Amino acid sequence: MSRLLRIKPMSMLTQEASETGEHTLKRSLGALNLITLGIGAIIGAGIFVLTGTAAATAAGPAVSLSFVLAGITCAFAGLCYAEFASIIPIAGSAYTYGYATLGELVAWIIGWDLGLEYGFGAATVASGWSGYFNSLLAQMHIHIPPQLTATPGTVLVFYQDQWMPLASLPMGISDAGLQHATGLFNLVAILVIVVITTVLVIGIKESANLNTAIVIVKLTVVGIFIALGGYFLLMHPSLAMHNWHPFIPPSDGHGHFGLNGIALGAASVFFAYIGFDAVSTAAQEAKNPQKDMPIGILGSLAVCTVLYILVSTILTGLKNYKELNVAAPVALGIKVTGIGWGELLVNIGAVFGLGTVMLVMLLGQSRVFFSMSKDGLLPKWAADIHPRFRTPWISTIAVGTIVAIMPGFLPIEQLSKLVNIGTLLAFTIVCAGVWVLRVRHPDMHRPFKTPLVPLVPILGILSAFYLMTRLPLITWTVMIGWMIFGLLIYFGYSIRHSKVQKLAQPAKGN
């Protein structure tokens, strides 16, 4: 059992953080790059898709309180992430932090969990991106063959000058007389993953600069929605009062609406907050990680939480929450204002916004696998650095290939919930790790210190675990199955190739 709980020595982590040369990751990211990296992942599917779904199915207009609850949970975890990122400025995020404090088996579990989180997350977002992109093209009267825009067997109909799933037809509209088609595979989703993978292989600085430019565009779009929607509600207060009443709809007896619905909504939108975890995976590519990582993590979290609360409040004021369980709720909301270019603007913002989410998720997953490979827990090719681009190119291409296949052929409507449980588990382990490290190494130099330890870590653990209990049983089932598969790899390969295990062998023979 002691072998499974061996920690990675801080001396080894410090040495890795100071490595230079063509076989190491290039330190090229500043504080602004890191903040926009986080915003790039956080402002995306949460605002453009999940806000409406959570309001319609879980919390009603009180979905804004769901974002407050999720934001508070993230604040506890974010403070713990910031301390770790300033102490251990190397790639790997929660995996690396768990390895340094809770042992190799815990590190493997969280690293494998992050693979599920980022991979399925990027695939889910790719499907959403495909829908918005097709909608944008349809507004310009450009139509991709419908068979190449949906997963196998999906029945599509041509309605109001665009192809849409039969199940998405408005209530009361018959498909009789409409043109039909059946999906073969989602080529659009596949191609966008291929493009983003190529960008990530070319270089982290180029990826970060592209992300920064796109973040400016989508923050502008979100700002315009808040301004237009907020002004319209100020001019029509009766509409807002009608749609916000009751603010907390009564419980349906199955955990939806009421106070339980607010918690369910927080758990279901947690996918939106994966971004600041992704910031920590880029620690080994930050110019001044001790200073810039806390700024990037906490800065992106603060900006995005405020925006989520504003957008969800305005959206449920513009449109009754019962009508928001659609693929593009923000576009539906802005239609109420009567501004003709509003829907076009939102579609453009979503195309850019969801693109950066995929970029940051694929960046995060390849960096976690890079770190696991450096530790000997995955094959060596996962840590191979391209001599020119200085990126983990083989790992990036392998991840991109697998992720591209999923949205092309698999219906993944429920995957955001699967990503949520992975994110919450990562947060739990990071919070526990900060507490453990304070006990074991109280005098360690910490450029950033989490305040009120152990209170903040304990609150982070309890709040994350509470939200995990609000998720459907299927999310626990899939995660447990994924973990069993991962443990077979760990005991079959990783424990025999682990560098930490090999370090301990000479001492064992003495």
CORKACOR-V747516 format. One record per helix or strand of 3 or more residues. SS is the DSSP state (hx for helix, st for strand). FROM is the first residue (numbers start at 1). TO is the last residue. If there is no record, write none. Layout:
# CORKACOR-V747516
ss=SS from=FROM to=TO
ss=SS from=FROM to=TO
This chain:
# CORKACOR-V747516
ss=hx from=10 to=17
ss=hx from=31 to=42
ss=hx from=45 to=87
ss=hx from=94 to=101
ss=hx from=104 to=139
ss=hx from=146 to=148
ss=st from=155 to=159
ss=st from=162 to=165
ss=hx from=166 to=168
ss=st from=180 to=182
ss=hx from=187 to=202
ss=hx from=204 to=235
ss=hx from=237 to=243
ss=hx from=258 to=268
ss=hx from=270 to=273
ss=hx from=275 to=281
ss=hx from=283 to=285
ss=hx from=289 to=318
ss=hx from=321 to=323
ss=hx from=329 to=335
ss=hx from=342 to=374
ss=hx from=380 to=383
ss=hx from=393 to=409
ss=hx from=415 to=440
ss=hx from=455 to=469
ss=hx from=473 to=497
ss=hx from=499 to=509
